Amino acid sequence: MKLKLTPGELKQTHRDALAKQILGDRYISLKINKEFDIKENFVDDTTKICCEVGLSGPKNNSSLFVEGSGKGPVDAFFSGLSHQLSERFCSLNTLRFSEFASNADLARTSFSPWGSDAPVETTLVVSNNQGNQFIFRDSSRSINKSAIGVVLKAVEHFINSEEAVILLHDAIIDAEKRNRGDLFNSYVMQLAELVEKTSYADPIKRRTKKWAYEPTEYED
């Protein structure tokens, strides 16, 4: 049975819509391209995965070959994907899984007389380094597909939020330089919404650090 969205999820949905509005054709959507290979070792209780993750948008189409290992496919996949993306999106390094659960709606089976084809909803709760929690959900008739899908939704949320914050930060500086108080106030309000539950101080500092030490043409 599909659960209603919590108030926190509704706010999160609004922040996602705001990030899409801010980023426009820079917004990155994530999906698995075709196969997702899982190798389970039942002796030492480890899992290896490999897959190709597509990063797509109106003006952005690329892919990543992701390999990972861990305690189960979700751990292996998140480990491999975050390793690929965290150099660019360092907010991924602050995330921890708080809760993870899959529930089958056995009343909605279609063909299987024993109910094994029931749709599954997977819920993932992620905590950041401030102790704030974010809830993500995904549904499928495959437990693995639902589990991997919810991880993709979580990663997509955080990388686009970080990118939107960086873009707004730059826009605020530009508006201030041009004495555009109208734009400045609008951007500040949008930024306040995006950073309500997450600090992006480190990504901003890292993105702007090179300018702080790079000599200008007027320096000796």
N, C-alpha and C positions, 0 to 999 in steps of 0.2 A: 504493500500500500504506500502510495506516494505521500510523504509528509508535507504539511504546509511550511512555507518559508518562515523562518524566525525574523523578528525585527532587525536583528543584526545582519541577516542575509539580505533583507530588503535594502538596507543601507549599502551593503557591499555591492548589490546589483546596481544601485545608483552610482557608486564610485566607478564601477566598470563602464557604465554608459558615459560618464564624464571623461574617463581616460580615452575612450574611443573618439569622443568629440574633439578632444584636445589633439590627439595624435593624427586623426584623419587617416591618410594613406600610409602613415608610419606604423599603424597598429599591426601587431604580429599575432596571427592565429597559428595554433599548433595542432598537428594531427599525425597519426601514424600512417606512413606510406606502406600499404599492403601488409606484409607479414610482420609478426612479432614473435620471435623465437625464444622459447624458454627451455632451459636445461636444468632439471632438478637433480641434485645428488641426495638421495635418501639416506646415505650412510653418514656423511658429515653435515647434513642439513644446510646445504648452501644452494644458491640459485644463480645461474648466469643467464643474462638476456642479451639479445642484440636486435636492433631494429633501425629503421630510418625514420626520422622525425622531420616532417615538412614544416617550414616556417613560411607562411604565406600572408599576403596582403595585397591591396591594389597595386602597390609599386615595390613589393618585396616578395620574392620567391626564391627560396633556397632550401637546403636540407642538411641534416646532421646525421651522421652514422653514430649511433649510440650503443656502447657496450657497457655492461655493468655487472657487478656481482654483489650478493648480499644475502640476507636471511629472508628469502621469498622474492617473487617477481617485483612487488611494489618497491621494496627496499633497493633491489638491484637497479630498477629503472630510474628511480629518483636520484640515486647516487650517480648513475651514469649521465643522466640528463643535466643535473645541476653542475656536475664537473665540466660539462661542455659549455654551459651558459654563465657560470658564476664569475668568470673573468670579466665579462661585459656587464653582467647584472649582479653586483656584489650583495644585494639585499637577499639573494637566495641563500647566502651563507648564514643568515640569522634565523632560518626557519627550522622548526622541529614539529614532528607529527605528535599530536596530543591524543587523538582518537581516530580509529579506523574500523568501520563495520560494514558488512554487506548483508542485506536482508532480501529474501526471496518472497514475492507475492504469489503464494501457492494457489490462490484462488483464480489466478489468471493464466493457467496453463492452456496451451493450444492443441498440441498433438500428443504429447507424452502422457500415457495413462497413469504414470506414477509421479507426475509433477516435476520431473527433472528439467523441463524446458521453461520453467517459470521465470518471468522477468526479475532482474535483480537490481536493487538500488544500493549503490555504495556511497557512504558518507565519510568524508575526510575532514578532520579538524586540525588545523595548522596553527601553531603558536609562534609568535616572533620573539625577539629578544626583549621586548617590553612587557611580555606576558599577555598580550592581546591575542584573541583567537579569531580564526576565520574558518567558515564552514563551506565545503564544496560537495556537490552531489553529481552523480552520473548514473544512468540506467542503461541496462543491456540485458539480453538473455544469456550472455556469457559473463561469468564472474570475473575472468581475467580482463576482458574488454572493458567492463565497468570500472574495475580497479585501476587500470591504466588510464582510462578516460578521466577519472576524477583527479589523478595526479597531473595530467596535462592541463586541466582547467585551473588547478592551483598555480602551477608554474606560469601559465599564460596571464593570470591575474597579476602576479607580482612583477613580472618583467615589464608588462605594459604600464603598470602603476609607476614603477621606477622611471621608465622612459618619459612618461607624462610629467612627472615631478621635475625632472631635469629640464625639459622643454619649457615648463612654466617658470622655473628659476631663471633661465636665460631671458625669457620674455619680460619678466619683472625688471631685471637689470636694464634691459633695453628701453622699456617704457619710462623708467626713472631718468635715464640719460636724456631722453627726448622730451622730458617734462609732460608726459602723457598720463596725467593723474587718473583719467577715466579708465585707461587700460590697466594701469598699475593696480587700482582698487579691484577691478574685475579679476585679474590674474591672482591677486593675493587671496581673494575669497575662494577661488577654485583650488588653489594650493592648500588652503586650510582644510578643505573637504578631503582631499587626497591623503593628507598626512595625519588625519584624525586618529588613526590607530597604528601608524607606522612612522618611524623616524627614517628619513632619507639623508641624514647629515653626512654619512660616510660616502654614499654614491656621489653626492654633490661635491664634497671635498675632493674625492678622487678625480672626478671629471674636470674640476677647475684647477687642480694642483699644478698641472703643467704650465698654466698661464702665470701662476704665482712666481715661478722660478725662471721663466723664459725671458731673457733680456730683450728689451724693446730696441727699436732702431735708434732711439735717442740715448741709449746707455753706452758707456765705453766698454 
